[in-house]
Every structure is written in structure tokens, then in C-alpha cells.
């Protein structure tokens, strides 16, 4: 998953998943505009770092695949070996992350209340180390704020909801496309997006922790938004 020379740091989340971080700064520096010569290799993570930086600085619509490839020191054809589109680059390895969330849900204690299991899995899915936060903020700002990405994001969110609906259906003895599992999937996504938006609102002023915000949102969801003062 990581290019050569990456630094791997692992820790365990609540689902036992290994959270791995790479020193993208070292690799991205090698791809900075103005550096002479072609870098010996690249990786999905470094390409994301370069692409998301350019989208943030110039705008998503104003940045072309050729711009990203040039900044990364690769050819246009090489870009397509990693991602089929600019939109897919913003989302990174989303399919892999969804599969890890499925595995997390499957590993959790079956005696846990269903919404508590979903809460733990979603927090694990969004677990970040401090050095990952700035990049993740940029990614979510693009996903939630760029109109051009909305259609693609709708498809990706549907895949996310389906993972939760499948788990809920298994717990309830229903089909994933039945009303209640689908409702749980939609509610879980809504709670997550509300937490993301709060996290992005003003990080310097609020100092908000994404895991804590997700925990609060899912706690309220599990209680059925009963209206009691917190």
C-alpha cells in the first residue's frame, strides 16, 4: 500500500484493526513542483497528497489530471493506473476502507447492542493520528463542499450505507433492502456527516476531536434523540 521509503507506524483500534501511517511529507517533498528530475517511484498515498494539495490551493475544477501528473512527476497514463478519475483520487482507497469496516463489525462482540456496535465501527473507521488530521480535513472539505463531487459522493455514501444496512439486517434477521436496515444505514450516515461538519467548522476555535464528536452523535442516535438536556 505504501511506496518505498515510507515509515510505518501501527496501533490498534477498538476493532483490532491496525492503523498504519506513512511519512507522506518525505515522499511528497520529493514530488514538489520545481524539483529537477523524475522521482524513482510514486504511490497511491503520495498521489493523493499531491492531488488534494492542488485541489485545495487551486480548486477542484481548476486542477486537471495533467496538472496532478506533472506535479507528481509521472505521466498521464501512469495516473490512470492508480485512479480512474480526479474524483476517485479524493476518496482514496474507499473500497478497502469499507471492507475493513465490514471486518470490524464482524469481529465485534455479538452481545453488544446493535447501535453501540455501529458506533464503535464508525469511530474505528474514522480513527486518525494527529499527523493525519490536516490531510483528512482537506479531503472532507472537498467531499462535502465541492458541487462537482456531489454526484460521485452520493454513490460512495450509498456504498457506506449499504455496509451498515447489511450489518443491521443480519442482527435483525431481515434483508439489507428492508425498511429498517436501510433506515439505520441512512441515520448512521447522517450522524457521521453531522459530526464531520462540526469537526470542519472551526477547528482552531473548537479543538473538536472527531472520534468524540462521532461518539456523541451516535450516542444521541442510539437514545432516539429523546430531547433531554445533556
KACOR-V716096 format. One record per run of one state. SS is the DSSP state (@ for helix, = for strand, . for the rest). FROM is the first residue (numbers start at 0). TO is the last residue. Records with the same first field share a line. If there is no record, write none. Layout:
# KACOR-V716096
SS=FROM-TO ; FROM-TO
This chain:
# KACOR-V716096
.=0-7 ; 12-16 ; 21-22 ; 30-42 ; 58-63 ; 72-74 ; 82-84 ; 91-92 ; 107-112 ; 125-128 ; 145-145 ; 172-177 ; 201-201 ; 206-208 ; 223-229
==8-11 ; 17-20
@=23-29 ; 43-57 ; 64-71 ; 75-81 ; 85-90 ; 93-106 ; 113-124 ; 129-144 ; 146-171 ; 178-200 ; 202-205 ; 209-222
